[in-house]
Amino acid sequence: MVSTGKGKMLQQLKEGRDLMKGSLAETQRSCGKPGCRCQRGERHRGYFFSYRVKGKPGVIYIPEVLYPEVKNLVSNWKRLKDTVEDLTMMNVKLIQKRRLIKKR
């Protein structure tokens, strides 16, 4: 029998949202061109996505227009990761309960 909480977590896994495992970082820099707005303190903003696949690290530039989409993909990964961790703990507790019941 699957508890309601566990059933909900399993359903979330079945939904299969698109995702990306990694981190987003925002940078601000000056380009050094004379007369550019960054010379007045208005730095250029940039976004980078860092990831690791099969042990190999990578970093890609994310254009500002794609930032919300990439942020959503990373958020989906974090939610999935949290769900898997919660499900693991729930199953550990269920196994411990069954083991205690069988020892009696």
C-alpha positions in Angstrom: 0.0 0.0 0.0 1.4 3.4 -1.0 0.7 6.2 1.4 -0.8 9.4 0.1 2.4 11.4 0.5 4.4 8.7 -1.3 1.8 8.4 -4.0 2.0 12.2 -4.6 5.8 12.0 -4.8 5.7 9.1 -7.3 3.2 11.1 -9.4 5.5 14.1 -9.5 8.2 11.8 -10.8 5.9 10.4 -13.5 5.1 13.9 -14.7 8.6 14.1 -16.2 9.1 17.9 -16.4 11.9 19.1 -18.6 15.0 19.9 -16.4 18.7 20.6 -16.3 21.0 19.7 -13.4 23.5 22.5 -12.7 23.8 26.0 -11.4 23.1 29.5 -12.7 25.3 32.4 -11.9 25.0 36.1 -12.7 28.1 38.2 -13.5 28.6 41.9 -13.9 31.6 43.3 -15.8 33.0 46.3 -17.5 34.0 46.0 -21.1 36.5 48.8 -21.1 35.2 50.7 -24.2 35.5 54.5 -23.8 32.1 56.1 -23.3 30.2 52.9 -22.6 27.6 52.9 -19.8 29.8 50.5 -17.8 32.3 53.2 -17.4 29.7 55.1 -15.4 29.1 52.1 -13.2 26.3 50.4 -15.1 28.0 47.1 -15.7 27.1 44.5 -18.3 25.1 41.7 -16.9 25.7 38.1 -18.0 24.4 34.7 -17.0 26.3 31.4 -17.0 25.1 27.8 -16.5 27.6 25.4 -15.1 27.0 21.7 -15.2 28.7 18.3 -14.9 27.9 15.4 -17.1 29.6 12.0 -16.6 32.2 13.7 -14.4 33.1 16.3 -17.0 32.4 20.0 -16.1 31.0 22.5 -18.5 29.9 26.2 -18.6 27.8 27.9 -21.2 26.8 31.5 -21.6 23.0 32.1 -21.2 21.6 35.0 -23.2 19.4 37.3 -21.0 16.3 36.4 -23.1 16.8 32.7 -22.2 17.5 33.2 -18.5 13.9 32.7 -17.3 13.6 29.4 -19.3 16.9 28.1 -18.0 16.1 29.2 -14.4 12.8 27.2 -14.7 14.7 24.1 -16.0 17.1 24.3 -13.0 14.2 24.8 -10.6 12.6 21.7 -12.0 15.8 19.8 -11.3 15.9 21.0 -7.7 12.3 20.0 -7.1 12.9 16.6 -8.6 16.1 16.2 -6.4 14.1 17.2 -3.3 11.3 14.7 -4.2 13.8 11.9 -4.7 15.5 12.6 -1.4 12.1 12.8 0.4 11.0 9.5 -1.2 14.3 7.9 -0.2 13.8 8.9 3.5 10.2 7.7 3.4 11.3 4.3 2.0 14.1 4.0 4.6 11.5 4.6 7.4 9.1 2.0 5.9 11.9 -0.6 5.6 12.9 0.1 9.2 9.3 -0.3 10.4 9.0 -3.7 8.5 12.3 -4.9 9.9 11.2 -4.0 13.4 7.8 -5.8 12.9 9.5 -9.0 11.6 11.9 -9.1 14.7 9.0 -9.3 17.1 
